């Protein structure tokens, strides 16, 4: 088992309005169902364990593309939308923020009893992942959110987040049960964050082969712990900036240019119509292209999560208000595609896969570039016609 990554996010306070949370619940669940239908349940665990994919996923759902709130809101939406479907998916999300996190053992046990799997061991895994990130990794971040995603065959992932009041940052930790070996012998594939001085990492195998529990870590000499620092500095990371607006340096403009070319260029109109998307405008095709990438894209495609905010905007108005008409059309198309796939007709899901492939072909053969400032201006100009809304609106 490896902790699959970490993300650093500026602390944001606020709330998710009901008009957005309900849509996040629907679209987030549908994207998950599409992933399960297309790749299988294990692939969803792998994706949610990827900090880059998770950030891109949250941006696609209309959350602020870089803030700490994306973790709580996305996991809350998934839990609300997917748990009622657990008999169908074999997937269950436990825990949450604050008091909800303390209910995790009970929720795991209930699901385990229902599915006939080893609940005590799963509870142990949940507790150990939290213990390691909150106590054994002393990086100044105290956990306040813990979600344990478990399947009916006992596989699991963890998404949890800690807060550092001193630097007004949050840090999200991802775990994945794939290839489980040990919690006390190098459980992390990476411990990633902005260098803020020496930290203690008590979960390294060099701390001693004789350790059998977390408490063994606490007896180690600090000299052994400090040796981890050089490895930390070499690790990859998701570091979100403090600025709220989306800037050109935050995205891969060539990749976004390919999406816009397919959505708006007349030369692709006949092809996109052939993908069962007749009757929907270019802004919906733009959103669906990014949704398709969330479902079918390779891990290397999510290094610039801000790009996915051009699917359904952001609740804070960056890069533009959430276009409710487009959002609802995306939900409608994906819901219809998943429904038909369950009945044996996979044409529409395959259409989304082809749309994702088309973006890749345009990107590689046409080298599209964009006028970023003009794009932002265009998104804001068309926002009223798409029923654009932000958290600041009174309506």
C-alpha positions as CSV (number, residue, x, y, z in Angstrom):
1,X,0.0,0.0,0.0
2,X,1.3,3.4,-0.9
3,X,0.1,6.9,0.0
4,X,-0.4,8.0,-3.5
5,X,0.2,11.7,-3.2
6,X,-0.4,15.0,-1.4
7,X,-1.8,18.4,-2.4
8,X,-1.2,21.8,-0.9
9,X,-4.2,24.2,-1.0
10,X,-4.8,27.7,0.4
11,X,-7.5,27.7,3.1
12,X,-10.8,29.1,1.9
13,X,-13.8,29.7,4.1
14,X,-17.3,29.8,2.9
15,X,-20.1,27.5,1.7
16,X,-21.4,25.7,-1.3
17,X,-24.9,27.0,-2.3
18,X,-27.6,24.4,-2.8
19,X,-28.0,25.1,-6.5
20,X,-24.4,24.0,-6.9
21,X,-24.2,21.2,-4.3
22,X,-27.2,19.4,-5.9
23,X,-25.6,19.5,-9.3
24,X,-22.2,18.4,-7.9
25,X,-23.9,15.4,-6.4
26,X,-25.5,14.4,-9.7
27,X,-22.6,15.1,-12.0
28,X,-20.0,13.6,-9.6
29,X,-22.0,10.4,-9.2
30,X,-22.6,10.1,-13.0
31,X,-18.9,10.6,-13.8
32,X,-18.1,7.9,-11.2
33,X,-20.7,5.6,-12.7
34,X,-19.2,6.2,-16.2
35,X,-15.7,5.4,-14.9
36,X,-17.0,2.2,-13.4
37,X,-18.9,1.2,-16.5
38,X,-15.9,2.0,-18.7
39,X,-13.0,0.8,-16.6
40,X,-14.3,-1.0,-13.6
41,X,-14.5,-0.1,-9.9
42,X,-10.8,-0.5,-9.2
43,X,-10.0,2.3,-11.7
44,X,-12.2,4.7,-9.7
45,X,-10.2,3.9,-6.6
46,X,-7.0,4.6,-8.5
47,X,-8.3,7.9,-9.8
48,X,-9.6,9.2,-6.6
49,X,-6.2,8.3,-5.1
50,X,-4.4,10.6,-7.6
51,X,-4.2,14.2,-6.1
52,X,-3.9,15.7,-9.6
53,X,-7.0,13.9,-10.9
54,X,-9.0,14.7,-7.8
55,X,-8.2,18.4,-8.2
56,X,-9.2,18.3,-11.8
57,X,-12.4,16.4,-10.9
58,X,-13.4,19.1,-8.4
59,X,-12.7,21.9,-10.9
60,X,-14.9,20.1,-13.4
61,X,-17.8,20.1,-10.9
62,X,-17.7,23.9,-10.6
63,X,-15.7,24.2,-7.3
64,X,-13.0,26.8,-6.8
65,X,-10.2,25.3,-8.8
66,X,-7.5,25.6,-6.2
67,X,-8.9,26.0,-2.7
68,X,-9.1,23.7,0.3
69,X,-12.9,23.6,0.1
70,X,-12.7,21.4,-2.9
71,X,-11.9,18.4,-0.8
72,X,-14.8,18.7,1.7
73,X,-17.3,19.6,-1.0
74,X,-16.3,16.9,-3.5
75,X,-16.3,14.2,-1.0
76,X,-19.5,15.3,0.5
77,X,-21.2,15.4,-2.9
78,X,-19.8,11.9,-3.7
79,X,-21.0,10.5,-0.4
80,X,-24.5,11.9,-0.8
81,X,-24.8,10.8,-4.4
82,X,-23.0,7.4,-4.4
83,X,-23.9,5.8,-1.1
84,X,-27.6,5.3,-2.0
85,X,-26.3,3.4,-5.1
86,X,-23.9,1.1,-3.1
87,X,-25.9,-2.1,-4.0
88,X,-25.4,-1.2,-7.6
89,X,-21.8,-0.1,-7.5
90,X,-20.3,-2.1,-4.6
91,X,-18.8,1.1,-3.4
92,X,-19.3,3.0,-0.1
93,X,-17.9,6.3,1.2
94,X,-17.4,6.6,5.0
95,X,-16.5,9.5,7.2
96,X,-16.2,13.2,6.4
97,X,-15.4,16.4,8.2
98,X,-15.3,16.9,12.0
99,X,-17.9,14.8,13.8
100,X,-18.6,12.8,10.6
101,X,-15.0,11.6,10.5
102,X,-15.5,10.1,14.0
103,X,-18.3,8.0,12.6
104,X,-16.0,6.3,10.1
105,X,-15.4,3.1,12.1
106,X,-19.1,2.6,12.6
107,X,-19.9,3.2,8.9
108,X,-17.1,0.8,7.8
109,X,-18.4,-1.9,10.2
110,X,-21.9,-1.6,9.0
111,X,-20.9,-1.9,5.3
112,X,-18.6,-4.8,6.1
113,X,-21.3,-6.7,7.8
114,X,-23.6,-6.1,4.9
115,X,-21.0,-7.3,2.4
116,X,-19.5,-10.1,4.5
117,X,-15.9,-8.7,4.5
118,X,-13.4,-8.2,7.3
119,X,-14.6,-5.0,9.0
120,X,-12.1,-4.9,11.8
121,X,-9.1,-4.9,9.4
122,X,-10.7,-2.1,7.4
123,X,-11.2,0.0,10.5
124,X,-7.6,-0.6,11.4
125,X,-6.5,0.6,8.0
126,X,-8.6,3.7,8.4
127,X,-7.2,4.5,11.8
128,X,-3.6,3.8,10.8
129,X,-3.8,6.1,7.7
130,X,-5.1,8.9,9.9
131,X,-2.5,8.2,12.6
132,X,0.4,8.3,10.2
133,X,-0.6,11.5,8.6
134,X,-1.6,13.2,11.8
135,X,1.0,12.0,14.2
136,X,3.9,10.1,12.5
137,X,4.2,12.7,9.8
138,X,4.7,15.9,11.9
139,X,4.5,18.5,9.2
140,X,2.3,21.1,11.1
141,X,-1.0,19.9,9.6
142,X,-3.7,18.6,11.9
143,X,-6.4,16.4,10.3
144,X,-9.9,17.7,10.3
145,X,-11.4,15.6,7.4
146,X,-11.1,11.8,6.8
147,X,-12.9,9.9,4.1
148,X,-12.5,6.1,3.7
149,X,-13.7,4.8,0.3
150,X,-14.3,1.0,0.5
151,X,-15.5,-1.6,-2.0
152,X,-17.4,-4.8,-1.4
153,X,-14.3,-6.8,-2.1
154,X,-12.4,-5.0,0.7
155,X,-10.3,-2.6,-1.4
156,X,-10.1,0.9,-0.3
157,X,-8.8,4.5,-0.7
158,X,-8.4,7.4,1.7
159,X,-8.8,11.1,1.1
160,X,-8.0,13.2,4.2
161,X,-7.1,16.7,4.8
162,X,-5.2,18.7,7.5
163,X,-5.0,22.4,8.3
164,X,-2.1,24.6,9.3
165,X,-3.3,27.8,10.9
166,X,0.1,29.4,10.9
167,X,0.5,29.5,7.1
168,X,-3.3,29.5,6.2
169,X,-2.8,26.3,4.1
170,X,-4.4,22.9,3.9
171,X,-2.8,19.7,2.9
172,X,-4.7,16.8,1.4
173,X,-3.3,13.2,1.7
174,X,-4.3,10.4,-0.6
175,X,-3.9,6.6,0.1
176,X,-4.6,3.5,-1.9
177,X,-4.8,-0.1,-0.8
178,X,-3.4,-1.5,-4.1
179,X,-0.4,-3.7,-3.5
180,X,-0.8,-3.5,0.3
181,X,2.4,-4.5,2.1
182,X,2.9,-2.6,5.3
183,X,1.9,0.6,7.2
184,X,5.2,0.6,9.1
185,X,7.6,0.0,6.2
186,X,7.6,2.9,3.7
187,X,3.8,3.2,3.2
188,X,4.2,6.5,1.2
189,X,4.9,6.8,-2.4
190,X,5.4,10.4,-1.7
191,X,5.2,12.9,1.2
192,X,4.8,16.1,-0.7
193,X,4.5,19.8,0.3
194,X,6.2,23.1,0.2
195,X,9.5,23.1,2.1
196,X,8.8,24.8,5.4
197,X,11.8,23.4,7.3
198,X,12.6,20.2,9.0
199,X,9.7,17.7,9.6
200,X,9.5,14.3,11.3
201,X,8.6,11.3,9.2
202,X,8.4,8.2,11.3
203,X,7.0,5.9,8.6
204,X,10.3,5.1,6.8
205,X,11.6,1.6,6.7
206,X,15.0,2.9,7.8
207,X,13.4,3.6,11.2
208,X,13.9,-0.1,12.0
209,X,12.7,-3.5,10.7
210,X,11.5,-4.6,14.1
211,X,8.5,-2.2,14.3
212,X,5.2,-3.9,14.6
213,X,2.9,-1.0,15.3
214,X,2.6,2.8,15.1
215,X,3.8,3.2,18.7
216,X,7.2,1.9,17.7
217,X,7.6,5.0,15.5
218,X,7.4,7.3,18.5
219,X,10.5,5.8,20.2
220,X,12.9,6.5,17.3
221,X,15.8,9.0,17.5
222,X,15.2,12.2,15.5
223,X,18.4,11.7,13.6
224,X,16.8,8.8,11.7
225,X,13.7,10.9,11.0
226,X,15.5,13.9,9.6
227,X,17.2,11.8,6.9
228,X,13.8,11.7,5.1
229,X,14.0,15.4,4.3
230,X,16.1,15.0,1.2
231,X,13.6,12.5,-0.2
232,X,10.7,14.8,0.5
233,X,12.3,17.7,-1.4
234,X,12.6,15.4,-4.5
235,X,8.9,14.4,-4.5
236,X,6.3,15.6,-7.1
237,X,3.5,17.8,-5.7
238,X,0.2,19.5,-6.4
239,X,0.8,23.1,-5.1
240,X,-2.1,25.4,-5.6
241,X,-1.3,29.1,-5.7
242,X,-3.0,31.6,-3.4
243,X,-4.5,33.8,-6.2
244,X,-8.1,33.1,-6.9
245,X,-8.2,34.0,-10.7
246,X,-7.2,31.4,-13.3
247,X,-4.1,32.6,-15.2
248,X,-2.5,31.3,-18.3
249,X,0.5,30.0,-16.4
250,X,-1.9,27.7,-14.4
251,X,-2.9,25.7,-17.5
252,X,-1.6,23.9,-20.5
253,X,-2.9,26.3,-23.2
254,X,-2.2,23.8,-26.0
255,X,-4.5,21.2,-24.4
256,X,-7.2,23.7,-23.7
257,X,-6.8,25.0,-27.3
258,X,-7.6,21.6,-28.6
259,X,-10.8,21.4,-26.6
260,X,-11.9,24.9,-27.9
261,X,-11.0,24.0,-31.5
262,X,-13.2,20.9,-31.4
263,X,-16.0,22.8,-29.7
264,X,-16.1,25.9,-31.8
265,X,-14.5,25.1,-35.2
266,X,-17.0,24.5,-37.9
267,X,-14.8,21.8,-39.4
268,X,-15.6,19.6,-36.4
269,X,-19.3,20.3,-36.3
270,X,-20.4,17.4,-38.4
271,X,-18.2,15.0,-36.5
272,X,-19.4,16.1,-33.0
273,X,-23.0,15.8,-34.3
274,X,-22.2,12.3,-35.3
275,X,-21.2,11.6,-31.7
276,X,-24.8,11.7,-30.6
277,X,-24.4,15.3,-29.4
278,X,-26.9,16.9,-31.9
279,X,-28.7,20.0,-30.8
280,X,-26.1,21.0,-28.2
281,X,-24.1,24.2,-28.6
282,X,-20.3,24.5,-28.6
283,X,-20.2,25.5,-24.9
284,X,-21.7,22.1,-24.0
285,X,-19.2,20.3,-26.3
286,X,-16.4,22.2,-24.5
287,X,-17.7,21.0,-21.1
288,X,-18.3,17.4,-22.3
289,X,-14.8,17.2,-23.8
290,X,-13.3,18.0,-20.3
291,X,-15.7,15.6,-18.6
292,X,-14.7,12.9,-21.1
293,X,-11.1,13.5,-20.2
294,X,-11.9,13.1,-16.5
295,X,-13.4,9.7,-17.4
296,X,-10.9,8.5,-20.0
297,X,-7.8,10.6,-19.6
298,X,-4.4,9.1,-18.6
299,X,-2.8,10.3,-15.3
300,X,-0.4,12.5,-17.2
301,X,-3.3,14.6,-18.4
302,X,-4.1,16.1,-15.0
303,X,-1.0,18.1,-14.3
304,X,-2.8,21.4,-14.8
305,X,-6.1,21.0,-12.8
306,X,-7.1,24.6,-13.5
307,X,-7.8,23.7,-17.1
308,X,-10.8,21.8,-16.0
309,X,-12.5,24.9,-14.5
310,X,-13.3,25.7,-18.2
311,X,-15.9,22.9,-18.1
312,X,-18.4,24.4,-15.7
313,X,-16.7,27.5,-14.3
314,X,-16.2,28.2,-10.7
315,X,-18.6,29.2,-7.8
316,X,-16.3,32.1,-7.0
317,X,-16.6,33.4,-10.6
318,X,-13.2,32.2,-11.8
319,X,-12.6,31.7,-14.7
320,X,-16.3,32.6,-15.1
321,X,-19.6,32.0,-13.3
322,X,-21.0,28.5,-13.2
323,X,-23.1,28.2,-16.5
324,X,-26.2,26.4,-15.1
325,X,-27.6,25.7,-18.6
326,X,-24.4,24.0,-19.7
327,X,-24.1,22.1,-16.4
328,X,-27.6,20.7,-16.7
329,X,-27.0,19.7,-20.3
330,X,-23.8,17.8,-19.2
331,X,-25.8,16.0,-16.5
332,X,-28.6,15.1,-19.0
333,X,-26.2,13.7,-21.6
334,X,-24.1,11.8,-19.1
335,X,-27.1,10.4,-17.3
336,X,-28.6,9.2,-20.6
337,X,-25.2,7.6,-21.6
338,X,-24.9,5.7,-18.3
339,X,-28.5,4.6,-18.3
340,X,-28.2,3.2,-21.8
341,X,-24.9,1.5,-21.0
342,X,-26.5,-0.4,-18.2
343,X,-29.1,-1.6,-20.7
344,X,-26.4,-2.8,-23.0
345,X,-26.2,0.2,-25.4
346,X,-22.8,1.7,-24.9
347,X,-22.9,4.0,-28.0
348,X,-23.1,7.3,-26.0
349,X,-20.3,6.3,-23.6
350,X,-18.3,5.3,-26.6
351,X,-19.1,8.7,-28.1
352,X,-17.6,10.4,-25.1
353,X,-14.5,8.2,-25.4
354,X,-14.2,9.2,-29.1
355,X,-14.6,12.8,-28.2
356,X,-11.7,12.5,-25.8
357,X,-9.6,10.8,-28.5
358,X,-10.5,13.6,-31.0
359,X,-9.1,16.2,-28.6
360,X,-5.8,14.3,-28.4
361,X,-5.6,14.1,-32.3
362,X,-6.3,17.8,-32.7
363,X,-3.8,18.6,-29.9
364,X,-1.0,16.5,-31.5
365,X,-1.6,17.5,-35.2
366,X,-2.8,21.1,-35.1
367,X,-0.8,22.5,-32.2
368,X,-3.7,24.8,-31.3
369,X,-2.9,27.9,-29.2
370,X,-5.3,30.3,-27.5
371,X,-5.6,34.0,-26.7
372,X,-6.1,33.4,-23.0
373,X,-7.3,36.9,-22.0
374,X,-9.7,36.9,-24.9
375,X,-11.0,33.5,-23.8
376,X,-11.7,34.7,-20.2
377,X,-13.5,37.7,-21.6
378,X,-15.6,35.5,-23.9
379,X,-16.5,33.1,-21.0
380,X,-17.7,36.1,-18.9
381,X,-19.6,37.7,-21.9
382,X,-21.6,34.5,-22.6
383,X,-22.2,33.8,-19.0
384,X,-25.6,35.6,-18.7
385,X,-27.0,33.6,-21.7
386,X,-26.0,30.4,-19.9
387,X,-27.6,31.4,-16.6
388,X,-24.2,32.0,-15.1
389,X,-24.2,32.1,-11.3
390,X,-21.7,32.5,-8.5
391,X,-21.8,32.1,-4.7
392,X,-22.0,35.9,-4.4
393,X,-25.3,36.1,-6.3
394,X,-28.4,36.7,-4.2
395,X,-30.7,34.7,-6.4
